[in-house]
Amino acid sequence: MIDGTNKMREMDVQELPILVIGAGIGGLSAAIALRRAGHSVTLIEKDPNWSVYGVGIIQQSNVIRAMDQLGVLDAFLDAACGFDAVEIYIPNGTRVARVPSPALVEGKPANVGIGRRALQKVLGDAAREHGAEIRLGLTATGFAQDDDGVTVSFSDGSSGRFAVVVGADGVYSQTRQAILPDAEKPAFTGQAVWRYNFPRPADLDALHVYNGPIGVGLVPMSPDTMYMYVTTPEPDNPWYPKDGIAAAMRAKLAGTAPQIQALAEQITDDEGVVYRPLEGMMVHGPWHSGRIVLLGDAVHATTPHLGQGAGMAIEDAIVLAEELTRAATPAEAFDAYRGRRYERCRYIVENSLAICHGQIGKGPPVDNHKATAEMFAMVAQPI
Ligand SMILES: Cc1cc2nc3c(=O)[nH]c(=O)nc-3n(C[C@H](O)[C@H](O)[C@H](O)COP(=O)(O)OP(=O)(O)OC[C@H]3O[C@@H](n4cnc5c(N)ncnc54)[C@H](O)[C@@H]3O)c2cc1C
């Protein structure tokens, strides 16, 4: 599998055997981008059922552009619900602005809402169609690196030899722990988010954002469905048992706008509530060690206040594949990759955290509307 030389490129693009750890949003995007660049890809996922929360995610204009670059835009848009504006509401329920959002791909929506399961199916189908080998219920248990490659031990007792290993195993990345044990760790912010799916009202054609001490958003996700997210201060990081969690979510909405309280009456299914304490993390040092490199939440986990966490992971994947295909050595590729990604990811992590801290009194309040407009301008720049 390895050619015995540290050089990755001679005259033509050479197929590299690459292991991607973690078949989430970033890992699947990496598998697609690397296969399209001609490399051989094995993708391992520790969850044997490959389960994903049944709620949705916002993807903005730069993600629409990235899906185009990955060659999956049509399937992605078919599975999503496009929208071109954000409506801002104040806590008494009055709409104060409808802000158009700019599109980056001509003739396509500026933003979409999409179910996480639908997104995984689009990316998973494309990764398989491009020839990535996806192995579920498998993790890496050890890495032995030399100048020419990495021998990886797997949790089923087998092993494999790869030119490059990509750790896309999320915010609690074991790959990061193995290669960069002293790197930054995720830190709880003091805030949490609750999410629940609803039937979509026919006139909901934009993201509705309700500002206030309890932040609420309504996100169109398909022709028939939308999801609600609710951000709440949770300074003690409590654990909410599944039994009764729908009632707990309804209680959090008690002081919100009348139309939100009316919707809250439909939150009755404990199984449908997804609660998540919010954490942030930015790795400021190197993102690789030897031939093992990290992407996505494994190196920059953001709170969702700018709706860009998945977007950053997808863009990482595209840039990493480009650099691996262009550079002479893995080290050169990894340095170029981090050089192109660090500032943008740092901006998203730090500005999302500033909004979060402003909402819970841990920092000065941030004008969410202005911060979002600035973010749109920044992510519109080429990756
Ligand atoms: C509440 C919340 C709301 C969010 N909303 C948005 C949003 O609206 N828009 C947006 O763009 N982003 C959003 N995000 C962020 C987004 O979900 C993440 O940034 C994105 O999922 C990161 O992708 P990833 O591939 O790096 O990690 P993940 O998607 O977490 O994938 C990691 C994968 O690796 C697997 N894995 C873990 N450990 C191992 C191992 N040892 N071996 C093998 N496999 C392993 C996991 O099972 C998983 O499948 C939100 C995040 C949160 C918490």
The ligand as a Tripos MOL2 file, in Angstrom:
@<TRIPOS>MOLECULE
LIG
   53    58     1     0     0
SMALL
NO_CHARGES

@<TRIPOS>ATOM
      1 C1        -26.6620   21.3150   19.6400 C.3       1 LIG1
      2 C2        -25.8590   21.5240   18.4130 C.ar      1 LIG1
      3 C3        -26.4310   22.1440   17.3020 C.ar      1 LIG1
      4 C4        -25.6620   22.3420   16.1510 C.ar      1 LIG1
      5 N1        -26.2320   22.9620   15.1000 N.ar      1 LIG1
      6 C5        -25.4890   23.1970   14.0000 C.ar      1 LIG1
      7 C6        -26.0370   23.8700   12.8830 C.ar      1 LIG1
      8 O1        -27.2170   24.2770   12.8950 O.2       1 LIG1
      9 N2        -25.2450   24.0680   11.8020 N.ar      1 LIG1
     10 C7        -23.9590   23.6220   11.7670 C.ar      1 LIG1
     11 O2        -23.2760   23.8150   10.7460 O.2       1 LIG1
     12 N3        -23.4030   22.9690   12.8060 N.ar      1 LIG1
     13 C8        -24.1280   22.7550   13.9170 C.ar      1 LIG1
     14 N4        -23.5910   22.0990   14.9690 N.ar      1 LIG1
     15 C9        -22.2010   21.6250   14.8980 C.3       1 LIG1
     16 C10       -22.0740   20.3240   14.1140 C.3       1 LIG1
     17 O3        -22.9580   19.3370   14.5780 O.3       1 LIG1
     18 C11       -20.6320   19.8150   14.2470 C.3       1 LIG1
     19 O4        -19.7290   20.8690   14.0680 O.3       1 LIG1
     20 C12       -20.3600   18.7230   13.2140 C.3       1 LIG1
     21 O5        -21.1940   17.6060   13.4440 O.3       1 LIG1
     22 C13       -18.8890   18.3190   13.2810 C.3       1 LIG1
     23 O6        -18.6470   17.2460   12.4140 O.3       1 LIG1
     24 P1        -17.5090   16.1940   12.7360 P.3       1 LIG1
     25 O7        -17.5220   15.2370   11.6020 O.co2     1 LIG1
     26 O8        -16.2630   16.8970   13.0890 O.co2     1 LIG1
     27 O9        -17.9790   15.4600   14.0680 O.3       1 LIG1
     28 P2        -19.2700   14.5640   14.2890 P.3       1 LIG1
     29 O10       -20.3700   14.9530   13.3910 O.co2     1 LIG1
     30 O11       -19.4830   14.5600   15.7620 O.co2     1 LIG1
     31 O12       -18.8210   13.0960   13.8260 O.3       1 LIG1
     32 C14       -17.8720   12.3460   14.5280 C.3       1 LIG1
     33 C15       -18.1130   10.8770   14.1750 C.3       1 LIG1
     34 O13       -17.0270   10.1090   14.6760 O.3       1 LIG1
     35 C16       -17.5280    8.9710   15.3290 C.3       1 LIG1
     36 N5        -16.5080    8.5750   16.3060 N.ar      1 LIG1
     37 C17       -16.2360    9.1700   17.4870 C.ar      1 LIG1
     38 N6        -15.1920    8.5640   18.0730 N.ar      1 LIG1
     39 C18       -14.7850    7.5750   17.2270 C.ar      1 LIG1
     40 C19       -13.7420    6.6210   17.2790 C.ar      1 LIG1
     41 N7        -12.8980    6.5500   18.3070 N.pl3     1 LIG1
     42 N8        -13.6080    5.7450   16.2540 N.ar      1 LIG1
     43 C20       -14.4700    5.8060   15.1850 C.ar      1 LIG1
     44 N9        -15.4750    6.6940   15.1070 N.ar      1 LIG1
     45 C21       -15.6330    7.5790   16.1010 C.ar      1 LIG1
     46 C22       -18.8270    9.4270   15.9340 C.3       1 LIG1
     47 O14       -19.7000    8.3400   16.2440 O.3       1 LIG1
     48 C23       -19.3760   10.2990   14.8040 C.3       1 LIG1
     49 O15       -20.0730    9.5450   13.8480 O.3       1 LIG1
     50 C24       -24.3170   21.9100   16.1220 C.ar      1 LIG1
     51 C25       -23.7590   21.2600   17.2230 C.ar      1 LIG1
     52 C26       -24.5020   21.0920   18.3740 C.ar      1 LIG1
     53 C27       -23.8830   20.4340   19.5690 C.3       1 LIG1
@<TRIPOS>BOND
     1     1     2 1
     2     2     3 ar
     3     2    52 ar
     4     3     4 ar
     5     4     5 ar
     6     4    50 ar
     7     5     6 ar
     8     6     7 ar
     9     6    13 1
    10     7     8 2
    11     7     9 ar
    12     9    10 ar
    13    10    11 2
    14    10    12 ar
    15    12    13 ar
    16    13    14 ar
    17    14    15 1
    18    14    50 ar
    19    15    16 1
    20    16    17 1
    21    16    18 1
    22    18    19 1
    23    18    20 1
    24    20    21 1
    25    20    22 1
    26    22    23 1
    27    23    24 1
    28    24    25 2
    29    24    26 1
    30    24    27 1
    31    27    28 1
    32    28    29 2
    33    28    30 1
    34    28    31 1
    35    31    32 1
    36    32    33 1
    37    33    34 1
    38    33    48 1
    39    34    35 1
    40    35    36 1
    41    35    46 1
    42    36    37 ar
    43    36    45 ar
    44    37    38 ar
    45    38    39 ar
    46    39    40 ar
    47    39    45 ar
    48    40    41 1
    49    40    42 ar
    50    42    43 ar
    51    43    44 ar
    52    44    45 ar
    53    46    47 1
    54    46    48 1
    55    48    49 1
    56    50    51 ar
    57    51    52 ar
    58    52    53 1
@<TRIPOS>SUBSTRUCTURE
     1 LIG1         1 GROUP 0 **** ****
